Every structure is written in C-alpha cells, then in structure tokens.
Amino acid sequence: MSIAKEKAVLRNFMSKSTTKARATHECILKATIHCYGVYGVENTTLEQVAAEAGMSRTTVYRYAGNRRELLNKVLLRDANQALSELEVITRYYDNLEEVVLESILFLMRRRNNFEMQHILYGDSSGAQQDDGLPLNILTDLVEQSLTHHYANAESKGLVSSKLPLPLLADWLGRITISLISQPSHFTQTEESLRTYLKAVLCPIFHLPSSTPQPRNE
Amino acid sequence: MSIAKEKAVLRNFMSKSTTKARATHECILKATIHCYGVYGVENTTLEQVAAEAGMSRTTVYRYAGNRRELLNKVLLRDANQALSELEVITRYYDNLEEVVLESILFLMRRRNNFEMQHILYGDSSGAQQDDGLPLNILTDLVEQSLTHHYANAESKGLVSSKLPLPLLADWLGRITISLISQPSHFTQTEESLRTYLKAVLCPIFHLPSSTPQPRNE
C-alpha cells in the first residue's frame, strides 16, 4: 500500500472511531439526563447511568471519573447547545445592546421550557444551586458568543473603551447565573424582565452623549 | 397597687426578660459561629452549639428548630450588622451613585476581612455557596438601607423614573450575592473592582443628557 493510501485508511479509521466515541458520549449524556430526572442530580450514580445507557461501568468511568465530572460534562454540553441556539437568535442583529438583551431574554425563555433547566433549578423554587456551571467557564462561553458582535460594534466606534469584552463577559456571566438560578418578581414575565434589563443593564452600552459636557472628573 | 404602677412593674419585668432573651440569643449565635469555624457549617449540630454556649439543648432548639434556621439567624444578624456599618460609611454622601458604589466596595472589603465571610465563602475558592441569605431577604435589606438616600436623590430629580427603588434593590441584591460568593479577576483588588463597577453598574444612575436628543423610541 502506498503511503498516501495508508494515510487515507488511517484517516478513515480515525474519523470512524471519533464518530463512534462521540455517539457513545452522546448516549452517556442522554442517559445521565434521564437519570437526573428520575433519581435527582444528587442521587444519580455512575452505575445507574451505565445501566440506563446499556453500557459497561468501565465505559462510563472512562468518560467521567466521578459524579461531579459527569455533571460538568452535561452542563457544558447544554451550554454549548445554548450557544449554538444564541448564534441563530442573534444572527440578524448588529447592535451589541440588542444582542445582549435578546440573548438573555432567550436564555430565560429556554430556562422556563427546557428539561435540563427544570432538573437543575426546579420550577420556581428560587433556591440558589451549588450545581451550576462555574463562573469562569460561563464567562468564557459568553465571551466566545459575543466576539463577533463586539468586534463589529467596536469597529464602528459604538463601544465605550471602559467596557472591554472580558469585563463585559464577566458581568454578563454573573447576571445570567443570577437570573437563571434566582427568580424574583422582576423576572416573572418576559415583559417585566425586559423592562428590568432595560433599566439596569442596557445603560452600560450607551455611549456618553457626544455634545460637549462639563468635565468634572 | 394602682394600674399605672402595675403597668410600670410589668414593663420593667418585660424589658428585663427581653434583655435576658437577647443576651441568650447573642450567646447562641456566637457559639454557632465558633462551631462553624471548628466543624464547618455543614457539620455543626445544635447539640455542639448548646455545649459550646453552656446551655441546654432545649434552649437552643427553642431559638432555632433546625440547622438551616440557625444558619439563617446567623446570616440575618450578620446582614443587620453590615447594614448598621453601611449607615456609617454612607452617612456623608448625598449622591445615590456614590452611596451604592462605596457600599459595595465596603462590603467586599468586609468580606475579605471578616470571620463570618471566611467561614461561609472560604478564602478565594470561587465556589458558589448554597448557604447564602436568600435573595428576597437581601433585597429587603438593600431597600431598607437605601430608602433615605433614594428619597433624597428623587426629591432632587436625580433618579430616572425607570429605576424605582424595589427594582434597584433587586439588581443590587443579585450583584452583591454574585460578587461576594464568586470572585473573579475583576474583583481581586479594590482598584480593579472600582473600575469594573464604574463601567457596568454606575451608568444606570446617569440620567439621559438634558440637551435635546433625537427621539427614536
């Protein structure tokens, strides 16, 4: 066999095994979410997941060494899925403020209708969960999802220099965690949430008026 | 004994017994904080608290029926103490934005130096805690602490009508919980936190410029 042919066979084999590994992981994650729904996040064991997935314990352990690791993988998959959905939602906005506002409103709509969110946060208990995605991981995802829109707004001079992307992402990460895990009077309906965010979040995107202002700073 | 005299005796007795009850509660709370430091919040039992306070289990149980109730009382006492301290800190500011900014900076300084905060939140683990004061209680406290300053700013026309006090209090409650329980790069030093808050929080206090603006809304 020529080297080129050998490489092609190897590539084909690797791509097949990657696809197979992905299918296995997807199957484990689906079984995990099913078990979370049945036994609760706290009580689900890797053995139960293996049984539900119809796989050996070793396969599951190789994928996630313990419960917390498994939960993190579930959360990360969910977050990545939310990220792809947000790309669709925000595709035709070219204003950073609108992108952020519509993204948060979408995530809250998603939270109220999505199986995963119900399992993690309950219906409206308001209980703060210890189980969410860590802030730094969420911040990275927010930064990733805003990079394109931010660069776009920046190139048009529409972003304040006081609001660099990593700082904005940290703030939005905090707010998203808080709104998703702790409902309040103001987050109850989409309309009240929109009014709320317009008052407390949107002003950070408004550039100072271009008319000359007395400089007191 | 005349009715007036009887009332005076009763008042005296009640005030004495209230003082005694308060001293008992204070003693239980101090013993609880001591036990949290020694055994951890999760592992402290009401029996250990009673032993540390030198009281009967019944006395402690009468004050708090279970661990969570006891923790809530500790948290509420700490929050009320923080509230009194904030009154001192903000007494000579008459600008709502400054009051809020300096209050948050003070609470973070307090968090980094105060025994209670270390016990609850660890040093800088960044772990989100399930044990904090519930959002609605914190929101009430924030509202209480800002009432005077808010009314003052409102009477001078310095607050946007989009930012009623309950809404502002809900937002500040969320932010305070997030900053206290989840440190990040931006909260590491007082200087970086100040820059951060000036960019993401302070703009909500800025009234729209009074010069005529095109109305697109």
Interface residues (C-beta under 8 A of the other chain):
Chain A: G126 A127 Q128 Q129 D130 G132 P134 L135 N136 T139 S160 K162 L163 P166 L167 L168 D170 W171 R174 I175 I177 S178 L179 Q182 S184 H185 F186 T195 Y196 K198 A199 V200 L201 P203 I204 H206 S209 T211 Q213
Chain B: G126 A127 Q128 Q129 D130 G132 P134 L135 N136 T139 S160 K162 L163 P166 L167 L168 D170 W171 R174 I175 I177 S178 L179 Q182 S184 H185 F186 T195 Y196 K198 A199 V200 L201 P203 I204 H206 S209 T211 Q213
